[in-house]
Amino acid sequence: MASTFAYKVKDSKGNLLKGQIEGDGVTMVATKLRQMGYVVIELKEKSLAQKEINLPFSNRVKSKDLTIFSRQFATMINAGLSLTRCLNILAEQTESKALKKVIASVLEDVERGKALSDAMAKHPTAFPSIFINLVRAGETGGVLDVVLMRVADHFEKEASIKSKIKSAMAYPSAMFTFSMAITFVLITFIVPLFVAMFENMGGNLPLPTKVLLTLSNFIRSSWFIIIPAVVAAIYFLRVYSKTEKGRENIDNLKLHLPVAGVLVRKMSISRFTRTFGTLLSSGVPILVALDIVAESSGNAIVSAAVKRTRISIKEGETIAKPLAADNVFPPMVVQMIAIGEETGALDSMLSKIADFYDEEVSNMVDALTSIIEPLMIIIMGLIIGGIIVALYMPMFQIITLIK
């Protein structure tokens, strides 16, 4: 069984390098390091206590880490460093433990004579299909540094849009959670304190107070049923969303939601055009590019439309014609793609469409944020205010009677 060894070595320029490597023994590992052109300074096996504990959720390589990796890799390739040297440095520099392990594995495969793209393909959870195919195209065309820069730009633009949406939704989500928590506390703990008082009053309670008391009694007496039911519903919804039919139905619903559906559609178009344009501009064959776009579209309806387009292209059709037959893509997008095909500048046209829709998404998120925030405050005020009014209405009636 292979063990993990920590090493310190010097390269041909006298630079001190540190890292980890797997091997069957100290002698074999030392020989391997010397064959790589290093002078071994220190080499020791890591004990079980020293080895890192990898939790399931810590093994995911983040998009941000891949972006940094791509840009640094491109810079070093452009500077004339060898692949093995670049990978060694990147493994040392990256702060992601998951990516560090992946790079070390890729380095080992490259040293054995594998192509970089083939070595990366062994780690599909770390490197998405678009990444692997772009690297393969860069290797074939001898422009790996250029392609890696495009990969970095691609992931940066995607991350920018996602970050903007998350930031915009943070405040409304926090407000909604806070209002629901207050409502739950009021109904579960505060309302029962008024029950005895209401019972002593006699007479008929106002309708809002009766509804509030009924709701409070139901929650307090059935919480052990409500909570498991909610958890089960969420679980089955997640399971259903992973089935082909379920994902299709849910994604179709997303596209037809009022207001939010428009945003989802624009995001899907932006992702489709940017990914497709990046692949084409890097020399990836059109049919392969459409396969990758279909896999990474993020929406089952868009994915199905892209797959139908691929079938039509194989039969000799243009890209624009089958896209026009689907209701997923707006006429403007189809027309611009048609112009791109006619002029031979499809990749740059796709990039322009993506930039346009990125701006549309950004503007729409800003507009929704400006509407949602005051709307959430109003809803929160109505819910909490309604509960308080329902609690005090019987007291107002008593005061009126006394007068």
C-alpha positions in Angstrom: 0.0 0.0 0.0 1.4 3.4 -1.0 2.3 5.8 1.7 2.4 9.6 1.7 5.8 11.3 2.1 6.6 14.9 2.8 9.6 16.2 0.9 11.9 19.2 0.6 14.0 19.4 -2.6 15.9 21.9 -4.6 15.5 22.3 -8.3 18.2 23.0 -11.0 18.1 26.7 -10.1 18.5 26.2 -6.4 15.0 27.0 -5.4 13.7 25.2 -2.4 10.4 23.3 -3.0 8.1 21.5 -0.5 5.3 19.1 -1.0 3.8 15.7 -0.7 4.1 12.6 -2.8 2.8 9.0 -2.7 5.1 6.0 -3.1 5.8 2.4 -1.9 8.9 3.3 0.1 11.5 6.0 0.9 14.0 4.6 -1.7 11.5 4.5 -4.5 10.2 8.0 -3.8 13.7 9.4 -3.5 14.6 7.8 -6.9 11.5 9.3 -8.4 12.3 12.8 -7.2 15.8 12.6 -8.5 14.5 11.4 -11.9 12.4 14.6 -11.9 15.6 16.6 -11.6 15.5 17.5 -8.0 18.1 17.3 -5.2 16.4 15.7 -2.2 17.0 17.6 1.0 14.5 15.9 3.3 12.1 13.1 2.9 9.9 11.5 5.6 6.8 9.4 5.7 3.7 11.1 7.2 2.2 9.4 10.2 -1.5 8.8 10.5 -1.8 11.6 13.0 -0.1 14.0 10.5 -2.3 13.0 7.6 -5.1 15.4 6.8 -8.7 14.4 7.7 -10.8 14.9 4.6 -14.5 15.4 5.3 -17.0 14.7 2.5 -17.9 18.4 2.1 -14.2 19.5 2.0 -13.4 17.6 -1.2 -15.2 20.0 -3.5 -13.1 22.2 -5.7 -14.6 25.7 -5.9 -15.1 27.7 -9.1 -13.0 30.5 -7.5 -10.0 28.1 -7.0 -10.3 26.9 -10.5 -10.2 30.4 -11.8 -7.1 31.3 -9.9 -5.5 28.0 -10.9 -6.2 28.7 -14.6 -4.9 32.2 -14.6 -1.7 31.2 -12.8 -1.2 28.2 -15.0 -1.6 30.3 -18.1 0.9 32.9 -16.9 3.5 30.2 -16.2 3.0 28.4 -19.5 3.3 31.8 -21.3 6.6 32.4 -19.4 8.0 29.1 -20.9 7.9 26.8 -17.8 7.3 23.1 -18.4 4.0 21.5 -17.6 5.5 19.5 -14.7 7.2 22.5 -13.2 3.9 24.6 -13.5 1.9 21.9 -11.8 4.4 21.5 -9.0 4.3 25.2 -8.3 0.5 25.3 -8.4 0.2 22.4 -6.0 2.4 24.3 -3.6 0.6 27.6 -4.0 -3.0 26.7 -3.9 -4.9 27.1 -0.6 -7.5 24.6 -1.5 -6.7 21.2 0.0 -9.0 19.4 -2.4 -7.4 21.1 -5.5 -3.9 20.4 -4.1 -4.6 16.6 -4.1 -6.1 16.8 -7.6 -3.1 18.7 -9.0 -0.7 16.2 -7.4 -2.5 13.4 -9.1 -2.6 15.2 -12.4 1.2 15.9 -12.1 1.9 12.2 -11.5 -0.1 11.2 -14.6 1.6 13.9 -16.7 5.0 12.7 -15.6 4.0 9.2 -16.7 3.4 10.5 -20.2 -0.3 11.3 -20.2 -1.7 14.3 -21.9 -2.8 17.1 -19.5 -6.4 16.9 -20.6 -6.5 13.1 -20.1 -5.0 13.5 -16.7 -7.6 16.1 -15.8 -10.4 14.0 -17.2 -9.8 11.5 -14.3 -11.1 14.1 -11.9 -14.6 15.1 -13.3 -15.7 16.5 -9.9 -12.8 18.9 -9.9 -12.6 19.8 -13.6 -15.9 20.3 -15.5 -16.3 19.0 -19.0 -15.9 22.5 -20.5 -12.5 22.9 -18.7 -11.2 19.5 -19.9 -12.3 20.1 -23.5 -10.9 23.6 -23.7 -7.5 22.3 -22.4 -7.6 19.5 -25.0 -8.3 22.0 -27.7 -5.4 24.2 -26.4 -3.0 21.2 -26.4 -4.0 20.3 -30.0 -3.6 23.9 -31.2 -0.5 24.7 -29.2 -2.2 27.6 -27.5 -2.7 26.2 -24.0 -1.9 29.5 -22.3 -4.5 31.4 -24.4 -7.2 28.8 -23.7 -6.4 28.8 -19.9 -6.9 32.6 -19.9 -10.3 32.1 -21.6 -11.2 29.5 -19.0 -10.4 31.9 -16.2 -12.4 34.7 -17.9 -15.3 32.4 -18.4 -15.5 31.2 -14.8 -14.9 34.8 -13.5 -17.9 36.1 -15.4 -20.1 33.3 -14.3 -19.0 33.8 -10.7 -19.7 37.5 -10.9 -23.3 37.0 -11.9 -23.9 34.3 -9.3 -22.3 36.5 -6.6 -24.5 39.5 -7.6 -27.6 37.4 -7.3 -26.6 35.9 -4.0 -25.8 39.4 -2.6 -29.1 40.7 -3.8 -31.1 37.9 -2.2 -29.2 38.0 1.1 -31.2 40.8 2.7 -34.7 39.7 1.6 -33.9 36.1 2.7 -32.7 37.3 6.1 -35.8 39.5 6.5 -38.1 36.6 5.5 -36.4 34.2 8.0 -36.5 36.8 10.8 -40.2 37.5 10.2 -41.1 33.8 10.1 -39.1 33.3 13.4 -40.9 36.1 15.1 -44.3 34.9 13.9 -43.5 31.4 15.2 -42.5 32.7 18.6 -45.6 34.9 18.9 -48.0 32.1 17.9 -46.3 29.4 19.9 -45.3 31.1 23.1 -47.0 34.5 23.4 -50.6 33.7 22.2 -51.1 31.0 24.9 -50.4 33.6 27.6 -53.6 35.4 26.5 -55.7 32.3 26.4 -56.6 32.2 30.1 -57.4 35.9 30.0 -59.7 35.5 27.0 -61.5 32.5 28.7 -62.3 34.6 31.8 -63.7 37.4 29.7 -66.6 35.3 28.4 -68.7 36.4 25.4 -67.8 36.0 21.8 -64.2 36.7 20.7 -63.6 38.6 17.5 -63.0 36.4 14.4 -59.3 37.3 13.9 -58.6 36.3 17.6 -60.5 33.0 17.1 -58.4 32.2 14.0 -55.2 33.1 15.8 -56.1 30.9 18.8 -57.0 28.0 16.5 -53.7 28.3 14.6 -51.8 28.5 17.9 -53.5 25.4 19.3 -52.9 23.5 16.1 -49.2 24.3 16.0 -48.6 23.5 19.7 -50.6 20.2 19.6 -49.3 19.0 16.2 -45.7 20.2 16.0 -44.4 16.6 16.1 -46.4 15.9 12.9 -45.8 19.2 11.2 -42.0 19.2 11.4 -41.5 15.6 10.1 -44.0 16.3 7.3 -42.1 19.4 6.2 -38.8 17.5 6.3 -40.3 14.6 4.3 -41.8 17.0 1.8 -38.4 18.7 1.2 -36.6 15.3 1.0 -39.1 13.9 -1.6 -38.9 17.1 -3.6 -35.1 16.8 -3.7 -35.4 13.2 -4.8 -38.0 14.1 -7.4 -35.8 16.9 -8.8 -33.0 14.5 -9.4 -35.2 12.3 -11.7 -35.2 13.2 -15.4 -39.0 13.9 -15.5 -38.9 15.8 -12.2 -36.0 18.0 -13.2 -37.7 18.8 -16.5 -41.0 19.7 -14.7 -39.3 21.9 -12.1 -37.1 23.6 -14.7 -40.1 24.2 -16.9 -41.9 25.7 -13.9 -38.9 28.0 -13.2 -39.1 29.4 -16.7 -42.8 30.2 -16.4 -42.8 31.8 -13.0 -43.9 35.5 -13.0 -40.9 37.9 -13.0 -38.5 35.2 -11.6 -39.1 33.1 -14.8 -37.8 36.0 -17.0 -34.6 36.2 -14.8 -34.0 32.4 -15.0 -34.5 32.5 -18.8 -32.0 35.3 -19.2 -29.5 33.6 -17.0 -29.8 30.4 -19.0 -29.4 32.2 -22.3 -26.3 34.0 -20.9 -24.7 30.7 -19.8 -25.5 29.0 -23.1 -24.1 31.7 -25.3 -21.0 32.3 -23.2 -20.1 28.6 -22.8 -20.8 27.9 -26.5 -18.8 31.0 -27.6 -15.8 30.1 -25.4 -15.7 26.6 -26.7 -15.9 27.6 -30.4 -13.3 30.4 -30.1 -10.9 27.8 -28.5 -11.2 25.4 -31.5 -13.6 22.8 -30.0 -15.7 21.1 -32.8 -19.2 22.4 -32.9 -20.9 19.1 -32.2 -18.7 18.4 -29.2 -19.3 22.0 -28.0 -23.1 21.5 -28.2 -22.7 18.3 -26.1 -20.8 20.2 -23.4 -23.3 23.1 -23.5 -26.2 20.7 -23.1 -24.6 19.1 -20.1 -23.7 22.4 -18.4 -26.7 24.5 -19.3 -28.2 24.2 -15.7 -31.7 23.9 -17.1 -33.3 20.7 -18.5 -35.5 22.6 -20.9 -32.5 24.5 -22.4 -30.5 21.3 -22.4 -33.3 19.5 -24.4 -33.4 22.4 -26.9 -29.6 22.3 -27.4 -29.7 18.5 -27.9 -32.4 18.9 -30.6 -30.3 21.5 -32.3 -27.3 19.1 -32.3 -29.4 16.5 -34.0 -30.5 19.0 -36.7 -26.9 20.1 -37.3 -25.8 16.5 -37.9 -28.5 16.3 -40.5 -27.2 19.4 -42.3 -29.2 22.3 -40.7 -27.8 25.6 -39.5 -27.7 26.3 -35.8 -30.3 29.1 -35.9 -33.1 27.2 -37.6 -33.7 24.5 -35.0 -33.2 27.1 -32.2 -35.9 29.2 -33.8 -38.3 26.2 -33.7 -38.0 26.2 -29.9 -39.7 28.8 -27.7 -36.7 28.8 -25.3 -34.6 31.3 -27.2 -35.9 34.8 -28.0 -36.0 35.9 -31.7 -33.2 38.4 -31.2 -30.8 35.7 -30.0 -31.7 33.4 -32.9 -31.2 36.3 -35.4 -27.8 37.3 -34.0 -26.7 33.6 -34.1 -27.9 33.4 -37.7 -25.9 36.6 -38.6 -22.8 35.1 -36.8 -23.1 32.0 -38.9 -23.5 33.9 -42.1 -20.5 36.2 -41.4 -18.3 33.4 -40.0 -18.0 35.2 -36.6 -20.3 33.0 -34.6 -18.0 32.9 -31.5 -17.7 36.7 -31.2 -21.4 37.1 -31.8 -22.2 34.6 -29.0 -19.8 36.5 -26.7 -21.7 39.7 -27.5 -25.1 38.1 -26.8 -23.7 36.8 -23.4 -22.4 40.2 -22.5 -25.8 41.7 -23.3 -27.7 39.2 -21.2 -25.2 39.5 -18.4 -26.1 43.2 -18.3 -29.8 42.4 -18.5 -29.5 40.0 -15.6 -27.6 42.6 -13.5 -30.1 45.3 -14.2 -33.0 43.0 -13.4 -31.5 41.9 -10.2 -31.0 45.5 -9.1 -34.6 46.3 -10.0 -36.0 43.3 -8.1 -33.9 44.1 -5.1 -35.2 47.6 -5.0 -38.8 46.2 -5.1 -38.3 43.1 -2.8 -36.8 45.0 0.2 -39.7 47.4 0.9 -42.2 44.6 0.0 -40.6 42.3 2.6 -40.8 45.1 5.2 -44.5 45.6 4.4 -45.3 41.9 4.6 -43.4 41.5 7.8 -45.3 44.5 9.3 -48.7 43.1 8.2 -48.0 39.7 9.7 -46.7 40.8 13.0 -49.0 43.8 13.2 -52.0 41.5 12.4 -51.1 39.1 15.2 -50.7 41.9 17.8 -54.0 43.5 16.7 -55.8 40.1 16.9 -54.5 39.7 20.5 -55.6 43.1 21.7 -59.0 43.3 19.9 -60.9 41.6 22.9 -59.3 44.1 25.3 -60.5 47.0 23.0 -64.0 45.6 23.2 -63.9 45.4 27.0 -62.7 49.0 27.2 -65.6 50.0 24.9 -68.1 48.2 27.0 -66.8 49.8 30.3 -67.2 53.2 28.8 
